[in-house]
């Protein structure tokens, strides 16, 4: 989907293939007006007292909760998320807004430096300007808000280029900010193509860019930011390992594994994708995991009983099915699933593939963005860590053992931005979020960590005369 100026885009319901809404792509004049608006808004917003910023972010939380039904139904219809998960996503966005409203003043406080020579020296944290956010469809509210909450709280303005298939979600977010009292341009959604958004990085009115997307998109955006000498946060793909050692609580590990892989129909950069299990417990884990996956209730996204919705687009479903077929041809075994139901929409069965420790099988090598889990058996912890690290990605990871000292020792060996022990990888406003290797650069959330990329850390040294 690559819209051009002067054309339209359609948001398609992936559950049935029906058109949800049609939107006009911004022409050059509309793009220019939007950037002018945000650039002008920054002149005032950067000087706003903290009380006003906190009031706005608390107001955004309030408005998102008030608009929860509209938000959740739009998410479900535009990208197929089960309605209960969509409602939870709204609440998580409100939490992030409230977190920065409650703590942002402390995060932005000047940091004094004692130079020992009588000068008054401090590092002041100043906003940079208008930040362009290029966001994906899989968490259409949360991805935008986890960036916007710290960026806007810091005094920057936010221009959102959302994924084309969730344009309605982007417009609702703009509406929530305006209803909360934001001046026009503090949060602005523009409807443009991805290639056009990359061109905008070099615009004088854009101070920086944040992207959540594929590693290929990260290369394009990173190159554009580098040419323009502007800061960039790149949150890219993941092939997160879920490592189960012999002393793990297997019952709890299986229970969490189902959520870690199949939440949001498996369409998450931090979803567990490679389940690396030591041989002593591998057969038991695989059997329990498969049985639990079979019990997931597939159904219409707007049905509160639905646990597994459609994938966001049919082309993405077909790509995932191709990875499964290629893995099977390479010797992997389908434990359960592996088929696309013969019905309208972007549906795919919850699938578990036994890769038997083969790191070269496509399900172990590629980012499986959908309801497919790869299970690999290994001899011991050393082999488990080696296989976990045998990936181009390094976003999150999950490690299961009842020995916490062992967990801390092994966490240091895992090449990932995040390690969660006896829990699934999850984003949290209080914890820095981001990865290494081809999973990106920079951090989001985590209090001040989510603000730093788009702050001028200005040193002020005063000599008394």
N, C-alpha and C positions, 0 to 999 in steps of 0.2 A: 504494500500500500504506500504509494509515493505521490501524494497530491501536489498539484501545481497551482500557482496563483491564478485566480479567475475561474477555477473549477470548484467542484464540490466533493465532499467525502461523505460516505455513509457509515453509520454505526450499525453493525449487524448483530442481532441476537444469536450467539453461537449455539443455543439450545434448539433453535428451529430454522435458522437461516433468514428470518424476517428482518426487514429494515426497521431499526429503532428510531433513527433520526438522520436528517441530511443537513450538512453544514456547509456554508460558503467559506472557501479558503481566502485568507486575507490577501488583498492586493498590496502593492508597494506603498500606496498612500496610507492604508490602514496600519501596516507594520510601522511606518515612520511615525504616525500619530501615537501609536501605543508606546513606542520607545521614548518619544518626547514626553509623554504623560508621566512615565515612570521616572525618567531623568529629572523632571521638574519636581515630582513628589519627593525625591531623595533630598532635595535642598532643605525641605522642612523636616522630613522624618528623621534625618540624621541628628537634628538638634532637639528632638523631642525628649522631654524629661522621662526618667524611667517610669514614673507612675503612669504616664500616658501609654507607654509601650506595654506595660503589664496589663493595663485596662483593655487594650486591644486584644492581647493574646487570651485573656480570660473571656473576653467577648466572643472571640472565634470559637473557643470551646463551647460556650453557651449556645451559639448559633448552630454549630454542627450538631449538637444534641437535639436542638429544636427542629432541625431539618433532617433528622436521622432517617425517617421513612423515605424521603426523596433521595437522599444520598445512597442508602442501601439498595433501593430498587433500581436506581440508575446503574450502580456497580454490577448488580446481578444481570440486568438486561444487556449491558454493554460488553461484559467479558465473562459472564457465566458463573460468577462466584456464588456459592450457596448463600442464601439470604442471612442465615445466622452468622456466617463468617463476615459478610458485608457489614452487618450491624456492629460486630465486634471491631471491625476496622474503623468505623466512625468513632467509637468510644476511645480507641487507642490514639487517634488523631487529637481528640479533645484532651487526653492525658498529656500528650507531648506539649500542646499549647499551654496547659496549666503548669507543667513542670518548668518551662522557661519563664512564664509569668512569675512564678514563685521564687526562682533562683537566679534569674538572669542578671539581676543587679550585682550579685556577688561575683558572677562569672566575669562581668565587665569592669569590675573595680580595678583602679590603677594598682600596679605592683611596684612598691618602692624598692630601690636598690641602694644599699649603703656602700658608697665608693670610698669612704674613709677620708675624704679630702674636704669635707664641709659643704659640698654641693647638695642641693635637693634634686635627686634623680628618681624618676619613676617611668615605668612603661605604661602608656595609655593606650586603650583599645578602641580605635576609631573605625567606623564602618567605611567600606570601600566605595559603595555605589549601587548600581543596578546589577543583580546577579541573574543570569539566564539559566533556567533549569530545564533540562531536557529529560523527560520522565517516561517510564514504560507503563504498560497496561496491567501488569499482574496484581499490583496493589495500588490501584489508581488514586486512592486518597492518601494512604499512608506514605507511599514513596514521595509524593509531593510535600506532605506536611512534615515529614521527618527532616526534610531539607529546609522548608520554609520557616518552621518554628524558631530554630536558632538563627537563621539568616535575617529574618525580619525583626526578631527581638534585638538583634545587634545593631539595628538602625539602617540596614540595607533595604532596598526595594527588590521585588521578586517578580520576574517575568517567566511565566510557565509556558513551555511548548510541550503539550502532553501528547501521548501516543494517539494516533488518529482515531482508533476504535474506541477510545474513552474520552472523547472531546466533551461530552456532556458532564463528566465528572470534573474536568478542569474548569468549566464554566460555573458549576455549582460551588467550587472552592472560592472562586473570585467573588461570587455572590455572598458567601458566608463572611468573607473579610469585609466587604462593603457594608453588610448588615451590622457587623460588629463595630463599625465606625472608622474603618481605614479610609484614608483619603484616596481618591481615584489614582491608580498607578502604583500604590504601595504593593498590591498584589494584582498582577494583570495576566490574563490568559490570552495567548495569541494562537491563531489557527494557521499553521504553516507546515510545510514538509520538513522532514529531517535534514535534507540537504540545505534548505533555506536557513534552518536554525543554525547549522554549522557556519554558514556565511556570516550570520549576525555576530558571532563571537568577536570578529574584528572590528565591529562598529564602535565608534568612540564613546557611545552612551552605555556600553556594556563593560562592567568592571571585572567580571569573572564568570565562570560557568561551572555548573554541577550537572553531572550526568549519571543516571542509573540505566544500564543497558548492557548489551553484549560487548565482548571484548573487541569485536570489529568496530562497533560504534565508538568505543573508547579510544581506539587508535585514531579515528577520524577527528574526534573532538579534541583529543590531546594534541594532535598535530596543529589544529587550528588555534588552540590556546597558546601553544608554544610560539607559533609565528607572531601572534599578537602580544606575546609576553604578558599573559594574564593568568591568574591563578585558576586551577581547575581541581575539582574533586571528581574522581572517576570510580563509581561503584559498579563493578562489572560482573561477569559470570562467576559461577561456582560449581564445583563438583564435590560437595562436602562429604567427607568420610564420617561414618557412624561406626566407631570401633568398639567391639564387644569382646572383652577379655574373659578368661575362664572363670574368674571370681565375681563376675557381674551378677546383679539381681536380674535374672533372665525374664521373669514375669513383668517387671517394671520396664525393662529394656524393650521388650516387644510392644508393650502398650504405648510407650512413647514413640517407638519406631514408626508405628502406623500413622500417628499425627505428623511426625517429622517428615515423612515422605509424601503423604496424600492430602495434607491440608492445602487448601487452595488448588485442589486437583493436581498437586505436585508442581505447580507453576511458581516457583520461588527460587531466587538465587541462593538462599540459605537453606533450602530444603535438603535433608539428608538424601544423598543419591547413591553413594557407594557404601554398602553395609559390609564391613570387614570383620569377620568373626573367627576367633580361634577354633581350631578343629574340634577341641574337646566339647564345645557346646554348639557347634555350627548346625548340625542336623536338627537338633531340638529347636534352635532359634528359627531356622528356615521354615520348619513345619508350622510352628506357632504363628509366625509372621504371615505366611500364606493363608492360613485359616482366618486370621483377623482381617486380612485384606479382602477376602471373599465376602465378608459380612458387611462391608461398607455399602450403604444404601445410595445407589445412583438414582438421580431423579431431577425434576425441574428445579432450576435455581431458586425460584420464588417459594418453593415448598419448604417450610421450616424443618421437615424431617429429612431433607436431603443432606447427605454427607459428602457426596462426590458429584460435582457438576460437569458440564462439558468443558473441553479445552476452549481457549479463547477464539481460535480460528481453525478452520478445517486444514489449511496449509500447514499449520504447526502440528496438528494431529498426524497428518500424513508424514511429516518429517520424522516425528517420534516413532511412528510405526516402522519406518524404514530403518531406524537405528536398531530396533528390536529384531527385525528380520535379518539384518546384517550380522548381528551378534549370534543369532541362532545358526546362521550359515557358517559362522566361524567356530562353532562348537559349543556355544553356551546353551543352557537348557531352560526352557520355559517352565517355571514351577506352577504358575497360575496366570490366567489372562492372556495377553498377547494378541487380542483381536479388537477391531473396531466394529461395534454393533451395526447391523444393517438397518440403519434408520437415519432420518434427517438430522443434521447437526454435527457438531465437532466432538463426537463422543469417542472415548477409548476406555477399555476395561482397566481396572487396577491390575497391574502386572508385576510379577516378580521373576527375575531372571537369575539363574545360578551361573555365575561366571567362573566358578572354581579357581579363583585366584589369578585368572588370566588378565593382566593389566592392559592387554592389547585389544580385548574385545571392545567394540564401540560403546557398549553401555558402561564400561569402566573408564573409557578415554574421553568421551564427549559429554557435554552438559545435557543431560536428559531432562528437558523442561516439560514435565508432564507426569502422569501417574505410573511411572516405571521405576522399580527399585532393582538394583544389581546387588547380589549377595556373593561375596568372595570368601573362601576359606583359606586360613593361614595357619602356620604351625605354632607361632608364639608371638609375643608382644613385639619383638624386634622385626619380624616379618610384617606384622600389622602396621607398624609405623612406617616402614619402608614403602609398603604399598600405598598407604595414605598419602605419602609425599610424592608418589610417582604420578603427578598430575601437573598440568600447566596452571591450574587454579590454586588459590589458597585463601578462600574467604572464611568460612566457619568450619567447625569440626565438633564432633560429640564423642566423648570417651567414657566407656562404662567399666568401672571397677569399684569394688568396695574398699579398696586400699587407697586412701586419699594421698598419702605420701608418694605412693607409686604414681598416682595420677599427676601430681605436681612435677615429678621427675619426667614423665613422658610428655607432658604438655610442652615442656621446653624443646622437645624434639619435633613437634608437629609444626609444619610450615603452613600456618594459617593465621589470619588476623584475630581470630576468636577461637577459644577452646572452652566448651561447656562440658563439665564433668557430671555424669549421671543426670543429664538433662538434654533437651534438644536445643540447637542453636536458635536464638530468638533475638529480635531487636528490642531495645529498651531505652527510653529517653535518658536513663542514668548511666548507660554503658557505651563506651565508644564502639562504633560500628564501621567495619571496613576490612579490606583484605590485603594480601601481598601477591606477588607474581602477576599473572594475567587477570587476577580478580580486582585489580585497580590500585589507586593511590589516594591518600587522604582518609579522613575519618568524618563520620557524621555522628550526631547525638553525643552522648557522654558529657553532658554539661558544656563546659567551655570548649571541648574538643570539636563540637559541631559548629562553633562560631569562628574558630581561629583562622580557617582558610580564607575567610572573607573579611578579615579585620586588618587594619594597618596597625601593627604593633609599634606604636610611635614612642621613641625614647625622648623624654624631655628632661634636660639637665639645666638647673637654674643655679647660677652663681650670684650670691648676694654681694652687692658693692657697697 
